[in-house]
């Protein structure tokens, strides 16, 4: 007659690299970082034109709003 093993009170430990959710998280993180790098590299080719502002600016942002354009009626 075979004896059954008593139930283990502690769950079996699984190595982190054998859990598919961890690999999914690593894949999403790598894709996010690659996307950030791609956006930065792609944006280098476009110039940041200065705005035609004659008023005072604070840290490069106009301090006063532009007047609304005259409507052509």
TIZA-23531 format. One record per residue (C-alpha): x, y, z; residue in one letter; residue number from 1; chain. Coordinates in Angstrom, 1 decimal, padded with zeros to 4 digits. Layout:
BEGIN
+--------+--------+--------+--------+-----+--------+
:      X :      Y :      Z : residu : num : chaine :
+--------+--------+--------+--------+-----+--------+
:      X :      Y :      Z :      A : NUM :      A :
...
+--------+--------+--------+--------+-----+--------+
end
This chain:
BEGIN
+--------+--------+--------+--------+-----+--------+
:      X :      Y :      Z : residu : num : chaine :
+--------+--------+--------+--------+-----+--------+
:  000.0 :  000.0 :  000.0 :      X :   1 :      A :
:  001.4 :  003.4 : -001.0 :      X :   2 :      A :
:  001.4 :  006.2 :  001.4 :      X :   3 :      A :
:  000.4 :  009.7 :  000.2 :      X :   4 :      A :
:  002.6 :  012.6 :  000.8 :      X :   5 :      A :
:  001.3 :  015.0 :  003.4 :      X :   6 :      A :
:  000.2 :  018.4 :  001.9 :      X :   7 :      A :
:  003.1 :  020.8 :  001.9 :      X :   8 :      A :
:  002.3 :  023.9 :  004.0 :      X :   9 :      A :
:  004.6 :  026.1 :  002.0 :      X :  10 :      A :
:  003.9 :  026.8 : -001.7 :      X :  11 :      A :
:  006.4 :  025.6 : -004.2 :      X :  12 :      A :
:  008.9 :  028.4 : -005.1 :      X :  13 :      A :
:  009.1 :  029.3 : -008.8 :      X :  14 :      A :
:  012.1 :  031.1 : -010.3 :      X :  15 :      A :
:  011.2 :  034.6 : -011.5 :      X :  16 :      A :
:  012.3 :  033.9 : -015.1 :      X :  17 :      A :
:  009.8 :  031.1 : -015.4 :      X :  18 :      A :
:  006.8 :  033.4 : -014.8 :      X :  19 :      A :
:  005.3 :  034.6 : -018.1 :      X :  20 :      A :
:  003.9 :  037.8 : -016.6 :      X :  21 :      A :
:  007.4 :  039.0 : -015.7 :      X :  22 :      A :
:  008.5 :  038.5 : -019.3 :      X :  23 :      A :
:  005.5 :  040.4 : -020.5 :      X :  24 :      A :
:  006.4 :  043.3 : -018.2 :      X :  25 :      A :
:  010.0 :  043.3 : -019.3 :      X :  26 :      A :
:  008.8 :  043.3 : -023.0 :      X :  27 :      A :
:  006.4 :  046.3 : -022.3 :      X :  28 :      A :
:  009.2 :  048.2 : -020.5 :      X :  29 :      A :
:  011.7 :  047.6 : -023.3 :      X :  30 :      A :
:  009.1 :  048.7 : -025.9 :      X :  31 :      A :
:  008.3 :  051.8 : -023.9 :      X :  32 :      A :
:  012.0 :  052.8 : -023.6 :      X :  33 :      A :
:  012.6 :  052.1 : -027.3 :      X :  34 :      A :
:  009.6 :  054.3 : -028.2 :      X :  35 :      A :
:  011.0 :  057.1 : -026.1 :      X :  36 :      A :
:  014.4 :  056.9 : -027.7 :      X :  37 :      A :
:  012.7 :  056.8 : -031.2 :      X :  38 :      A :
:  010.7 :  059.9 : -030.4 :      X :  39 :      A :
:  013.8 :  061.8 : -029.3 :      X :  40 :      A :
:  015.8 :  060.7 : -032.3 :      X :  41 :      A :
:  013.0 :  061.5 : -034.8 :      X :  42 :      A :
:  012.4 :  064.9 : -033.2 :      X :  43 :      A :
:  016.0 :  066.0 : -033.7 :      X :  44 :      A :
:  015.5 :  066.5 : -037.4 :      X :  45 :      A :
:  012.8 :  069.2 : -036.9 :      X :  46 :      A :
:  013.8 :  072.7 : -036.0 :      X :  47 :      A :
:  012.0 :  074.5 : -033.1 :      X :  48 :      A :
:  011.1 :  077.8 : -034.8 :      X :  49 :      A :
:  010.8 :  080.8 : -032.6 :      X :  50 :      A :
:  007.4 :  082.4 : -032.2 :      X :  51 :      A :
:  007.0 :  085.9 : -033.6 :      X :  52 :      A :
:  006.5 :  087.6 : -030.2 :      X :  53 :      A :
:  007.3 :  091.2 : -029.5 :      X :  54 :      A :
:  006.0 :  091.3 : -025.9 :      X :  55 :      A :
:  007.7 :  090.3 : -022.7 :      X :  56 :      A :
:  008.2 :  086.6 : -022.1 :      X :  57 :      A :
:  008.9 :  084.5 : -019.0 :      X :  58 :      A :
:  011.1 :  081.5 : -019.6 :      X :  59 :      A :
:  010.3 :  081.6 : -023.4 :      X :  60 :      A :
:  006.6 :  081.7 : -022.9 :      X :  61 :      A :
:  004.7 :  084.9 : -023.8 :      X :  62 :      A :
:  003.5 :  086.7 : -020.7 :      X :  63 :      A :
:  000.3 :  088.1 : -022.4 :      X :  64 :      A :
: -002.1 :  086.4 : -024.8 :      X :  65 :      A :
: -002.2 :  087.4 : -028.4 :      X :  66 :      A :
: -005.1 :  089.6 : -029.4 :      X :  67 :      A :
: -007.8 :  087.7 : -031.4 :      X :  68 :      A :
: -007.4 :  088.0 : -035.2 :      X :  69 :      A :
: -009.7 :  090.5 : -036.9 :      X :  70 :      A :
: -012.6 :  088.7 : -038.5 :      X :  71 :      A :
: -013.2 :  089.2 : -042.2 :      X :  72 :      A :
: -016.9 :  090.0 : -042.5 :      X :  73 :      A :
+--------+--------+--------+--------+-----+--------+
end
